Amino acid sequence: MLALERRNAILALIQEKESVKVQYLSKQFDVTEETIRRDLEKLELEGYVKRTYGGAVLKESTSIDPPFTIREGTNIKGKEAIAKKVMEYIKDGDTLMLDSSSTALHVARELREKQNITVITNSTKIVLELANAPNCTVISTGGMLKSSSLSFVGYRAEEFIQNYNVNKAILSCKGLRMDKGLMETNEMEAQVKQAMVKSADKVFLIVDYTKFDKTSFVNMLAYDQIDLLFTDESLSMEWEQFLQEVNIKYIYP
């Protein structure tokens, strides 16, 4: 494994577990503890983690957006479970908008089992995923390529989205709080998702357990813009009560 691949894998683990020990990582990747310390030092310099005695923790920042290649490797089972539940609410012939989140990519993979589906997306990964799916028509928004998220953003992407009306928009966010709503790390990503919401009859929010009670940089959507919330675990009583109050049905495996 190359050093960059190992650091990406380490960051994926830290994002999932929130803290790790050098000794654990050394055994996990079959390298020396000194090599792991150098990896953690590099990740700290890049702003992703904070080193602690004997390990590292995820750095709390509202504006850091890890690359898609890292996010794609976190909580895979949870995202797969969310995608399978979403399929219960997708009908043959539906027109959809999918954002560039890693969870939306899992939804796209499940769409292969549906018939006569049209997908509009700003995600290059989803375009490639469905390129040879015989029952899906795939439309890319185009726009300015954001390399870290492998997505198209900017006014051309937003303008393109505004030309269409779809049955459902399926999207994620970087964090959600009861008092703040849905948030994103990047303003351009947020604006594309806002455009998708305006073009959809129904809005499905797909978020795994790591997104709850997290703050991110840009306020994106209010709860009254969401119809269904899909997650991978049952929520706390406080969140269940809150979602009832704002009239959002939440669904988990």
N, C-alpha and C positions, 0 to 999 in steps of 0.2 A: 504494500500500500504506500502510495506517495505521501509526502508530508502534508500537502494541501488536502488530500482526501482524508487523511487521519484527523487533521484539525477540524474539517467539516463534520466528520463523524463525532468527534468529541463535543463540538458545539451542539449538535443534535441531541446528544445524551444530556448535556447540561440543560438544554431547553426543556427536555422532558422531565428530568429529575430535579432541576433547579439548583442542585449542588452535587459535586462529585469529589472523590478523593484521588490523589495522585496514585496511590498504591492500586486502587481499583482499576484506573485507566491503564496503568502499566500492564496489568494482567490481561485486561480486555483486549489490548492491541498488541500484546507480545513485544513490547519495547521497554527500554530502561526507564526508570523514574526520572532520570535527568532529561531524557528526550521529551517526556510528558511535561516537565516543568518548562522547557523551551516552548512547547506548543501552547501552553497556557499563558506564557508571557506574551507570545505573539497575539493570541486572542484578546488579551487584556489591552494591548497597544491598539488593536483595531476597535476597541470599545464594546466588545460583546460580553466579556466576563470580568469579574473582580477576583483576583487571587486571594486565597485565605491560607491560614496555616494548614499545610498538608493537602490543599485542594483548591477548589474554585467554586464560585457561585455565579449564577446568572446576574448580569448587571441590569438593574432596573433603570430603564430609560424610555421616555415616551416617544422618541424619534428614531431609535435604531431599528432598522428593518433588515433582518438577516436575509441573505440570498435565498432564492427559491430552492436551490439545490440542497440547502440545509433544512428549510421548512418541510420539504417534501419527505424527509426521512424521519420526522418526529410524529409520534403517536399514530402510526400507520393503521393499527387495528381499530383505533377509535374512529378515524376518518373513514375507513372502509365500512364500519357499522353505520355511521351517519348516512353514507351514500346509499346503502341498501334500504334504509328506512325512507329516504327521499323517493326512491323508486315506487313506493306504494302510493305516492301522490302525483306521479307523472303518468299521463295517459298517452296512448298511441296517437300520433297526430299533433301533439303539443308543439308550440313554438316557445323557445326558451332563450334566456340570456344567462350566461355563466361568467362570473368574474375570473380573475387570475389567481385565486387562492389555491393552495395545495389540496384543500378539501373539495373544491369544485372539480379538480382533476379526477378525483376518485368518483365523483358523481358522473363525469363524462364517461369513464370506463364502464359504468353500469348501464349507460344509455344504449350500449350496443345490443341489449336484449329487447329494446323497444322498436316500434315500427313507425316509419314516416315522421321522424323527429327533425325539427329545424333548430339549430343552435347558433346563436350569435354570441361571439366571445371576443374579448381583448387579450386572451391568453394564447401565446404561441404554442405552449405545451398541449393545450386542449385541441387546437387546430391539428397538430401532428397526431395526437391520440385518436382522433376521429376521422383522419384523412382517408382511411380505407374501410370505414364503417359503411356498409351498403345501405343501411336504413336511415342514415343521418345526412341531412344537408347542413354543411358547416359554412358559416359566414364570418369572416374576420373583420374587425372594426377598422384595422389599419391605424395609423397614427405614429407617434414618436415611440420608438422602442426603449423601454426602461430595462436595462440589462440585468439588474439585480432581481427583478421579479419576472423577467421574460414576458413582459406584457406591453401592450400598446396603450399609451396615455396621451393626454393633450387635447386641444380643442377639436382636432380633426376626428379623433375617436368619439368624443362626446357628440359632435355634430352628426356623425354617422349613426350613432345609436338613436338619436332623436327622430330619425326618419322611419323607425319601425315601431310596431306595437306587438307585444308578445303576451302569451298566457301567463308565464311565470318568469320572474328573475330569481336566480339562485346565487347567493353571495355570502361572503364571510366578512369578518372584521378583525382588527388586531386586539380589540378590547371592548368590554361593555360593563357599564356600571349603572346601578339603578338611578342615580342622580344625574348621570351624564349622557346616557344613551349609548349609541354605537360610535366607535372611534377608529381612526386609521393613523398610521405613522406618516403617510405621505399625502399631501393635498391633491396631487394630480390623480392618484389612485382613488381617493375619496370622491372626486368630481365625476369620474367615470361611473362609479357605482351609484351615485346619486342620479345620473342620467338613466341608468338601467332601471332603477326603481320607478322613475317617472313614466317609463315606457311599458311597464308591466301591469297586468290585471291583479296578479298576486305576487307577494314577495316572500321567499323562503330564506331565512337566516340559518346558515350552517356553521356552527361553532363547537369546537370540542371544549372539554372541561377547563383547559388552560386559559381560556379567554375571559372567564367570568371574574368580575371585580378587578380587572386590569385597566389601567389608564393608558391611552395613547395620545398622540400629538394633536390630531385634527378631529374635531367633532364632525360626524358624518351624517347620521340618521337618528330620528326620534323613534320611540317604540310604536307610535301610532302609524308608522309606515311599514310595519312588519306584520305579516299574517300568520306565519307558522315559524317556530324555532325548533331546529333539529340539533340535538347534542348527543354525546356518547355515554353520559352517565346521568343518573337521577340527580336533581338539584336539591339544594338546601330548602328547608321550609320557608325561609325568607324569600328566596328567589321564586319558589312556586307561588307564594301568596302575591308577590309583586306582579308576576306575569298574568295572574288571574285579574288583578286590578287594572292592568293595561290591556286586557282582552287579547292576550297572545296565547295560543295553544302551543305547548311544548311537547316534543316527541323524542323518545330515546329508545334504544333497543330493549 
